[in-house]
Every structure is written in C-alpha cells, then in structure tokens.
Amino acid sequence: MKHEDKHCAHKFARVGTHSEPHIHCSCGCGHEHSHDHDDEDRGAQIKKLVIATVLFVIALVFEHLDIPLVQFWAEKIGMGTAGKSIASAPFYFAAYIIVGKEVVLGSVANIRKGEIFGEEFLMTIASFGAVFLGELSEAVAVMLFYQLGEFFQDYAVDKSRDSIASLMKIRPDHATVVRGGKSIRVEPEEVSVGEIIEVRAGERLALDGIVVEGESFVDTSALTGESVPRSVREGSEVLSGFVNNTGLLRVRVTKKYSESAVSRILELTQNASSVKAKSENFIRRFAKVYTPIVCVLALCVAIIPPIFIKFFMPELFGQLGFSVWVYRALSFLVVSCPCALVISVPLSFFSGIGAASAKGILIKGSNFMESLAKTKIVVFDKTGTLTHGVFKVSSVNLPSGSELSRDELLMIASHAESYSNHPISKSLKEAHLAVCSADCCNHIDICDVSEISGHGVKVLLGGKKVLVGNALLMEKEKVAGFGGENSGAIGTIVHVAIDGSYAGNIVISDKIKDESKNALAVLKNLGVRKNVMLTGDTNDSARKVASELEIDEFHAQLLPAQKVQKVEELMADGEKLAFVGDGINDSPVLARADAGIAMGALGSDAAIEAADIVLMDDNPEKICDAIRISRKTVAIVNENIVFSLAIKSAIMIFGFLGLTNLWIAVFGDVGVCFLAVLNAMRAMRVKN
C-alpha cells in the first residue's frame, strides 16, 4: 500500500523531548545529527579548533622556515637539517591529539559495533599511514580539516532542522478551562469536548473549538503561513495554534487535543521524515555497498601497482615503490566516504519539507515531494476546493399542481438532512430557519435514516418515506413524476420525493474562490499539461465553473468510485497526477493519486488522513507553492548527487595518477560534504 509508512504508532509527548526529525548518515560513519549543538558546545568546539590550528601553524613554521634559534640548537646537538623536523614534531603531535583523539576513539567504538567502513575509520587509517610515511603535516591536516568540516556541517544541519523545529513551538503548554465558575490552568490533554476554555490576548489557542463569547483578531500564520490576522466573533470556528491578538475569547471545545489541528500538524511533520523518496532510499543502499568496494580498491591500489612495477618495470621501482602507492591509497580512502550524499540528500528533502511547512503546506514525506515535482496533470474536486463550499438556497421549485408550499418543501428537505454535516445540508437548514414559522419549526419524528454515498439520503419523516438527493437517487428509486435534471438551473439541484412521488427540487448555489483562477493559470505556467475537474454535481453547474476557470476537462455527476476510475484513466499514460479535494467522498481518490492534496482548514478528517499533502488554509494557490518547493528540492538533490560523485571520482582518478595529495582528498570528502549541505539548505528559501 502506498500509505503504509504514513501513520506513526506514537504521538508526541512533549516538545523538548528530542522528538523532532533528525538526519542520520547510514554509510557506517557513525554520524547522527539528531542532537542540538548549543552555544556552550559550539564554543568548546571552536576553542579546540583554534588551539589545534595555532599549534599546526607553529609546526609548519618550524618545519619550513629557517629560524636561527632552531638551527642553532639543531647544530648544537648534531641534528643538522633534521632539527627542524624534531622541533616541529611536538606541535604536530599536540595538534593531532586535540583534533584526532575523538576520531580515533570513535573509529575503535564503531569497529566494536561492527561498523568498520566508517568515515572515522577511514580518517584514522589515512592519518596513521601519513605518520608511517613521515608526513606529519598531512596527518594533522587530515584530522584538522575533517573536524573543521564536521563543525560547519553540524552547524548547517542544525540551522536546517530549526526550520521544522520552529514549527513545534505552535504546541501550547497549557489551556485555561472554566470549571465551577473558576478558571483553571491544565494540560491541553485534560480538557474534554464541550468544555469552555478562556484565551486571553497574546495567548495561543490550545484546542479547536467555536467562539461562544468575545470578539478578536487572531494570528493564523503558524498554521496557514498567512500574515494577515483573521477576525473572529461568536460562532466563528477557531483552531489550536491560532494566537489571540486582542480581546478575551471564550471557546467551546469541539475536539480533544489528540484530534486538534496542532496535534495533527505535529504528527504529520514528525512522520514526514520517515517516509523516504526513491532517491533517498537508493543513496542509503548505495552507500552500504559503495564504501566497502572503495576500501578494497584502495587496498588494491596500495599492493597491485608496486608489485607490477617490481616485476615488469624494475627500473621505475625506486621512484614508484610501495611507499608511493600506499600514499595514493590513503588519498583514495579519505575521499571515498559517501557522507556528502548520505547526509545532503535527506537534508535537502528535510529542508524542503520545512520550507513548505512555513507556508502552511504539510508534505507527509519526501517520496510525495518527488511525485509532486514530476506532476503533469492536476485533478480538482469542485465543491470546497475550487469553490468556497458555502452554499445558499437560490430557488425552490415545485411541480405543477403541487399541494405543498415552497416553505413546506424546504422544511421536509431540511428535516431529512438534519443528521448530516455536509455543506449542502447546512444550507438547507439555514434557509429553513430563515423562513419557518413556529408551526413548521416543530419537531417531526425522524427514523430509519440511511445515507447513500454519492446519491443522497433516505428517511422516514413523520411516517412518510422521503428521498432527498440528486437525480441519480431519483432514477435509482424510480420516483414517479421525475422528469430528469433541470437543465435551466445553475447550481446544485437537490431533488425531493415523498412516498415514491416527485415533490420538487431546491437549487443551491456556490461561489468560486477568488484564488482558483490564478492558481490554474500559474499551474499552466509551471508546465502542468492538463487541469481536470471531477465532481458529483450536475453537468450544468460543473460546466459553468469549468468555463469560468478555463479548465481543460471536466466530468460531472460522478460517484466516489467513478472518480477513482477517471483518475486511473488519466494516469494510464504514465504521467504523474495530483488530485486536490476536501470531502469524505474524495478520500479514495486522494489515496489513489500519485500525490493527494487535501484542503486542511475546512476539509474532512478522512480526506486529510488519506492525503499526502495538506494545505492548511484551503487556498488553491498553495498548490503552486508546493510544486515550486518540490521541484527546487528535487533539483538540489540531483545537483548534490552529480556534484559529489563527479568531484570524488575525479579526485580518485587524479590520486591514482599521483596528481593530488591528502590535502585535496580531505577536500574531496569533508569539503564536498560541506558544500553539498550548504546547497541543500537552499531548499529552505523559495521565492513566491
């Protein structure tokens, strides 16, 4: 199943328990970037590097410059020119201990755990070999530049992780609940659905709910990425994570904390790091095979060429003996570690997910980023996705000779839909309450309610069999007097039948979102080949929306299973397809698409659960942002792969030919890794 890695068995306990995602180098080098380097730790690292660098420079000065005092004492003890090496050796060894002790001990610990072919092991062997060959300066350089690279690499990883770690700050520490007339501060998990919580100015909402008292402006940027405050008053829906900017609000809790917006965002973000892209999985598998192979090749470089020269070109053996080839093999070892790939590739995806989160776009894994980057077809649901999903009754139509009034038909439809939370049902209830008298608002016995997916509802209302739904329901139940869809009406048509006879219809209109047309135009500019709309609404209503938005193709009056079928037909040519929806009926299609995108603010929980990407503010323009971020991230991943392999291969070849030394080899490992990590961090910055 496509979503088998999506759901984590655990939830967050508390922020600050190191539950944030981490970057792990699985090439065997022992790198685990799941910890934070605080200022004190980083200060100690800098101090160590500075002291080692000073000692290293002093040693170089003693070894390569003619210092009278050194020459004087060298001649005194009869060492001659060798005295310079003797004078520099203590400084080299002191510098080596400072920067190399940790690496050597780390390689020993890794070997004990069975992790032989790690970067620390490679650096240890290379530096020991350089000492054996009398190249003390290069032995220290290997360790010094390795540690310097590690410092900058860790710093870069920490900065990247902060882009997502900052998201964790949206989790509220407490909630102020009103119990027994008193305001009590408790953990958000301790508040029950239906209780009233108070949110003062400057406080963050702890749970989802409905405002029952007060009026204010709330900052929604932590969830939606939008900087403009939103006005809320009595009856407004508010989500956990919003910040109350002005007055006191009292909110009736509608969801327990584990189901709230904040909890859902944190869990989705946490799980995102565990769902890997194909390129990420490939790099991890590649590293486990690549490093041992290169180590064997390095051994071959040290042994085979000098033996060949010894027997077939003995006159060159004095110049190209074992010591020369051992040195070249050491360079081969240093440059061989694939950490530049194993760290920078997941870090690129991690940075991209963080950039998307900052814009109110939750991407549940790097594999969905890859799919989105390659998307050529975008399929939209209509209601609540391209339109607001805020319906209003525009007309009530009765067949000729009807004994019912329009208000009575509206009352029957409203009562039949009373158990549904669908936007259409809500609009029927609102219209009924606006016109009803005291008599028509009296309770009517409702029983045997059954909802027929994609069709409507069937109920017993006051002892009468009532059908409320679309034309498919009327045809399926063979309703007498039903003459088919009303082609003159623009909007969603709700048909009503009583005891098998057609009673009339109610036309409900929706409004297209202001952002929809621009979003579709930008998608075209981004190279999306086709925009498609799938809806269960009428042909006339769908045609009107498709015409206004200039949609390439639309299909109307579809059941959920038919939407899946249409999506599979569009995917048949192999092009990547993204589906955007918000309702329960969209869940199967969201799960089937290469990239399922759900409207998170007003969308159903089922749709958000099934989706791969969640837009927290229901703005279709965010789809364009998600595609831009995904494409930039995947491009950076490819750049790092090509750049790292090209540089490493070139240094290996030149090292074999004797055109490079250990200094260049260190750059080929640590330097390339550092540059790849810096490149990966570019994924955090995406222009609008």
N, C-alpha and C positions, 0 to 999 in steps of 0.2 A: 504494500500500500504506500501511496505517495506521502502520507502524513504520519507514518509510524513513529518518526522521531520528534513530532511536534509537541506532544504532550508530556510534560515532565511530571514525574510521580510526586515530586515535593513542591512546596511553595516556599516563598521567602519567610524567614522567621523575623529577623530584624535587620535593618540596614546597618552596616558596620560589622557584620559577621563574616566579611570576606565572601559574600555571595555573588559578587559581580563576576562577569565573564573574564576569562584570562587567556593569555597567549602562551602556548606551550610548544617548545621545539622538540619534536619527536624523532629527530635524527640520531638520538643517542648522546647528544652533547650535554644533557643534563640541565638545559635551560628551562626554567619555569618562571614565567613572568606573571604570576598571579598575585604578587605582593606589591605593596606600595613602598617606594623609597621616600621616606620623609626627609625633611630638611637636615636633621641630625645625621642620618645615614649618608645622605649625599655629601654633606660636609666632610665626613670622615673619608669617603671615597676620594674626594678632591684633594684632601690633605695627603693621603697616601700616594696619589699620582704625582703631586707636586714634588714631594720628597724624593721619590724614585727618579723623576725626571732630572732633578738637580744633581743627584748622585751620578746618573747616567752621563750628563753633560760634563761633569768634572772628570769622569773616567775617560771620556773621549778627548778632552783637552790634554790630560796626562799622556795619553797614548799617541796622539797625532801632532802635538805641538812641541817645539824644542824649548823646554822650560829649564833655565840654568840650574836651579836648585835640584831638580830631579836628575839632570845629567851629572851634577857634581857628586851626589850620593851614589849614583849608579857606578861611576868610575871608582869611587872610594871602595866599594865592595866588590869591584871587579866584574860587574854585570854588563858594562858597555851599553849598547843599544837596547839590550833586553831589559834594562832597568825601567824603561818607560812602561813596558807591559806589567812588570812587577808592581809599579806604583799605581797603575790603573785598576789592577785586579780586585783589590778590596772594595773599591767603589762599585765595580760591576757586580760583585757578589752581594753587596748590601742592597743594591737596587733590585737584583734578581729575587732576593728573599722577600723584599717588600711587596713586589707585584706578582711573584711567581709561586710563593708558598701556597696560597689559596688554590691556585690552578692545579698544582701538583697533587695536593691532598684531595682535591675534588676528583681528579682522574683516578686516584687509588680507590676512593669510595665508589666511583662508578664501576670500576673493574670488579670490585667485590659484589656489586649488584648485577653483574653480568652485562653491563653496558660498556663494552670495550671500545667500540669505534666512535668515541665521542670527541667533541672539539677540544676539550681539556686534555684528553689523552694525546691527540694529535699535536697540540702545542707543547706538551711536556716532552714528547719524543723528539720533536724538532729542536727544542732548546737544548736538551741533553746532547743531541747529536752535534749541535753547533759548538758546545763546550768541548766535546770529544775531539772536534776538528780544530780546536784552538780559536774559534771565532766567538770570543766572549761578548763583543759588542752586539753581534747579531742575535745571540742567545737572549740577551737582555731586551733587545729591540722587539723580539717576538712576543715576549711576555708583556712589555710595557704597552706596545700598541694594541695588543689583544685586550688588555684591561681598559685602555682608553676607549677602544671601540665599544666594549661592553658597557662602559659608563654612559656613553651617548646613546647607545642602543636602548638601554633600560629607560633612560630619560624620555626617549621618543615613544616607547611603548606606553609608559605611564601617562604621557600627555594625550596619547590617542585614547587610552582607556578612560580618561577623565570625561571624554565626550559622552560616554554612556553612563559612567559613574554619576555624573551630574543629574542624570535622569532619575537616579534613585532618591534624590532629595525631595521628590514630589510625595514620597510616602509620609503621611502625617504621623507625628509622635503620639498624639492623643486626640480625644474627642470630648467635648463638653456636653454631657447629656442631662436633660431636665428630668429629675425623678423626685416625686413627692414635693414638688414646688421648689426644689433646690437644684442648683447647677453643680454637677459633679464631674470632675475630670477623670476619664477612664481610658483604657486602651481601646482603639477602634474595633478590635475583635470582640469586645464585651458589649457592644451596642446591638440591640435587637431591631429587626424590621418593625416599623411602626412607631418607634420612639422618636422623641423630639430632641434635636441637638441644636446648640447655640453656636454661632460662628461670628466672632467679633471682627471689627476692622483690622486688617493685617494678618488674620489667621487663614490657614489653609483648610478647606473642607475635607473632613476625614472620610465621609461616606456619601454615596449617591442618594439623592432624595428630591423632594418637592418643597419649595419655599411656602411656608404657611403663614409667615409674618415677617414684615420688613421689606425694604427696597434698597438696592445697592448696585454697584458696578463690580463685576468680578473679572479677574485676570485669568484667562484660559490658556495663556501661552505655553505653560508646562505640558499641556496635553495636546493642544492643536497647533502650536507654533505661531499662532496669530497674536499680534501685539495689541490690537485694539480691544479695550475692555468691553464686556458684554453686559447689557442692562438686564437685571433680574428683579422680579417682584413676586407677590403672592401668586402661586400657581405655576411659576417657572420651574423647569427641571434643571437641577444643578448636579455636577459630577464631582466626585472626590478628586482632589488635585487642584481644583479651582482655588484662587486666592480672593478673599473678600476684601475689596479695596476701601469701602466707605462704611455704611451703616451696619447695625446689628441685624443678623438674619437668624430666623428660627426655621429649621428644616426638618420635615418628617422623613425619616429614613425609609427608603424603598428597597434597598438591597443590603444584605450583610456584607461585611468588609471583604470576605474572600471572593465575592462576586462583583465588587465595585470596580470602577474604571481604573483607579490607581493599581489595585491588586492585579487586574488583568494586564495592564501595561507592563508592570514589573515582571510578571511571569512570562509574558511573550518575549520581552527583551532578554531575560535570562536564558530562555530556551533557544533563542536565536543563535547563540554561539555553538550549540550542539548539533545544529543541522548544517552539514557541510556541503559545499559546492563540489562539483566533479573535479575541477582543477585543484581544489584544496585536498581532496582525498587522494588524487593522483600524486601530488607533491609529497604527501606523507608516505605513501607506499614507495615512491621513487627513492626517497631519502634512505629508507631502510636497506635498499638493495645497493644504491649508488656508493655509499660511504665504504662498505667492506670491499667492494670491487676496486675502488681507487686505492685503498690501502694495499691490496695485493699488487696492483700495478706499481705503486711506489716501491714495494719490495723488489719487484722485477727490475725497475729502473736502477736500483742500487746494486743488483747482482749480475744480471744478464749482460749489459753492455761492457762492463770491465772484463768479464770472462771472455766475451767475444773478441775484444781488443787484445787481450793477453795472448790468445792462441792464433789469431789471424792477422793482427797488426801490432806485433810486439814493439815496433819502433815508436809507437804512439803511447804505449802504456805508461811511460814516465810522466806524460802530460795529462793523460786521461785515465788515471788509475782508480782504485776503489774509493779513495777519499773524495775525488771529484764527483763521482756518481752517487755516493752517499749524500753529499751536499745537495745535489739536484733532487734526489728522492725526498729529502727533508722538505724542500720547497714544494714538491708535489703533495706531500702530506698536509702542509699548512693550508694550501689553497683548496684542498679537496672538500672540506666540510660544507654541506649544503644549507647551513643555517640561514643564509641570505634568502633562500626560497622558503624554507620551512617556517621561518618567523614572519617574513614580509607578506606572504600570500594570505594567511589567515588575518594578519593585521590589516591588510587592505580591505578585506570584507568587513572586518570589525569596525574600521573607521567609517566605511560606507553606511553600515547599519546605524552608527552613531549620528552621522550627518542626516540621515533620513529621520531618525527619532527627534532631532532638534526641530524638524519641520512638521512634526505631528504625523509622521508616516512610520508605522511599525512593520518592519520586514522580519519575518519569523526565521529566516535562515539564509545563508549565503547561496544555497542552491536556487532559491527563488529569485535572488538578485541576478544570477546568470540567466534564468529563464526570462525575466523581465527585460534584461538588456538586449535580448535577441527577439523580442516581441515584434511581430509584423501585423497582427490582427488584434484589435481590441473590441470586445463584445460587451455591450451595456444592457443591463436591465433598465427599464424606463422609470417606473414609479419609485421615488425616493433616491434615485441615482442621478438621472438626468433632470428629473423634476423634483420639486420640493417634497412631494408626498403629503402635502397639506390639501386635503380635498374639501370642496364646498358643494353643496347641492345647488345646481343651476336650474333644474326644472323637474317637475313631477308630471308624468303623462299617464292618462287613463284611456282605456279603450272606449269606443263609443257605446253609450248605453250602460256604462258602469254605475252601480249603485253606491260605490264608495266615493268619498271626497278625497281630494289630494292630501289633506292633513291625515285622514284615516289610513291611506296607503303608506304614508311616511311613518305613522305610528306603528303599523304592522311590521314594516321592514326594520325599524329601529329596535323593537322588542325582539324580533327574531335574531338580530345581530348583537344582542346585549351581552353575550358571553365572549365576544371576540374583541381583540385589541387592535385589529387591522385598521389602518388609517381610514379606509372606506367606511368601516363600521362606526368609527368615531364621528365621522362627518354626518352620518345618518342620525346618530344620537343628538348631536349638536343642533342639527336642523329641526329635529322633532321637538326638542326642548324649547327652541326659539318660538315655535308657533302653537304649541299644545295648550289646551285649556286644562282646568282642574280635572275635568272628567276623563279626558283622553290620556292624562298622565297617570291614572290609576293603575295599580299593578295588575298584570294579566298573567295567569298561570302559564308557565313555560316548562315543557318537559321533552324528553327524548331528543335532545339537541345532538345533531351529528354534522360535523364539518366535512365536506367533500373537497379534498385538496384540488385546487385549480378550477373549481366549479362554483362553490357557494355553501349555503347551509340548508339543512332540512330540520324543521322543528314542529312540535305540536304546540300551537298557540291558542289558548282558550278552547281546546278541544278540536281545533281545525288544523289540518295538515298544511303547513306553509313552507314554500320554497322561496329562497332569496339568493340570487346569484346571477351568473352570466348566461348567455344564450346557450352555451353547451349544456348547462344544467336543465334548462327548459326542454331542450331537444332530447336529452337523455331520459327525462321523466315523462316525455311525450305529453306535454302540457297542452290542453285543448285551448284553441284560440290564439296560440302564439304564432305570430307571422314572421318570425325571424328578427335579426338585428335591425334596429332603427338606424338606417344609413344617414339620415339627416342630422343626427345628433353628434356633436363633437365633445368627447369626454368619455368617461367610464359609465357604461349603462348597467344599472342594477335592475334585473327583472324580478317581479314578484308574482307568485302563483298561489291560489288558495283552493284547497281540495281539488287539485288537478286542473283548475281553470285559470287562464291568464288574467291577472288583476291590474297590470300596468307596469311602468318602469320609472326609475328615478335616474336622472343624468347627473353625474358628479364630475366636476372639472378640477384639473390640477394645473399648476403653474411651473413652467420650465425655469430651472435655476439660471441666474444671470451668468454664472461661470461656465455653463455647459458648452455654449457655442465656441467660446475662446479655447476651452480645453480641447475640443475636437479639432479646431484649426491648428493648434500647436502640435497635437499628435501627428497631424499630416506633415508638418514641417520637420518633425523628428524622424520621419521616414516610416511611420506606420502606414502600411499599404491599404488597409481597409478598416473602416469603423462600421460596426453592425449593432443593431438594437433588437433584442428579443424581449417580448412582453406578453403577458396574458391578457392585455387589454384588447379593445376592439380594433379592427382594421382602420377605421376612420380616425380614431384617436391616435393610433400609432403613426398613421400616415401624416397627420398634422404635425406631430412632434418631429418626425424624421425630416419633413420638408423644412421646418424652421431651422433645424440644426444642420441641415445638409449632410445627413447620414447616408453612407453609401448603400446600405442594405438594411431592411428590417423585416421581421417576421412577427405576426401578431396572433392572439388567441392561442397561446401555447401553454400546455400543462408543464409542470416541472420536468417530467420525463422527456417531453418533446424538446425542451430547451437543451437538455443534455445531448439529445440526438442531433440537434442543429450544430451544437458546438463540436461534436465529433466529426460531423461532415466538414466543417470549416478547418478542422485540424488534419484532415485526411491527406493534404498535400505536404505535410511535414513542417509547415511554418509554425513558429511559436505563437500561442494565443493567450491573451489575458482576458479574464471575464471580471466585470465590475458589477456588484449587486449589493442589496442590503436586506432582503427579506428571508424568512424561513424557507420559502419556496426556492430561493437561489442557492441554498446550501449544496445540493447535489452538483450544480454546475460549477460552483466555486471550487469544489473538491476535484472536479474532472479537468478543469483548465490547467494549462502549464503554469499559469500564475493567477491565483484567485485573489481579487481585491475587494474587500468589504468596506462599506461605509460604517465607521465605528461609532460615531456620536449618536446617531439615531437608529443604526442598524440592529438587527436582532442578534441575540447571543449566539444562536445557531449559525448564522452567517459569519460572524466574527470567528467562531471556533473553527469553521471549515475553511476559512480564507488563509492565504499565505501572506497577504499584506493587508494592513488595516489603516484606513485614513481616518484620523481622529476627529476631523471637523466636517466630514461629508462633502468636502469641496472637490469636484471632479478635476480641477486644475492640478491638484496634488498628484494625480496620476502622471502628469508630465514631469513633475519634480522627481517622482520615484524612478521613472525611466532614465532621466538625466543622471541621477546619482548612480543607478545601477550600471549604466554604460561607462561612466567615468571610472567606477570602481573596477569593473572587469578589464577596462583598458589598462589601468595601472597594474593589475595582476599580470597581464600579458607582458607589459613592459618590464616588470621585475623578473619574470621568468627568462625572457630573451636576454636582457642585460646581464643577469647573474651568470647564466650558462655561457654566454659569449665571452665575458671577461675571464671567468675561471678557465675555460677551455684554452683561451689564448695564453694565459699565464702558464698553464700546464705545458703547453707545447714549447713556449719560449724557455721555460725552466728546463725541459728535457734537452733543449739545444744549448743550454748554458748561457742564455742571453739575459736571464734575470737572477736575482738573488732572494734571500729570505725576506728582505725588506719588502720587495714587490709582492712576494707570496702572502705576507701578512695583510697587505692592502687587498689582495685578491679575496681574502676571507673576511676580515673584520671591516675593511673599508667598503667593500661591495655590500656587505650586510647593512652597514650603517646608511649608505646611500639608498639602498632598497627600502629600508624602514622610513627614511625621510620621504621618499617618493610615495610610500603607502599612506603617509599622513595627509597627502594632498586630497585623499578621498573625503576628508572631513570638510573640505571647503568646496561648495558647489554654488555657482552663480545662478541667479534666478533667470 
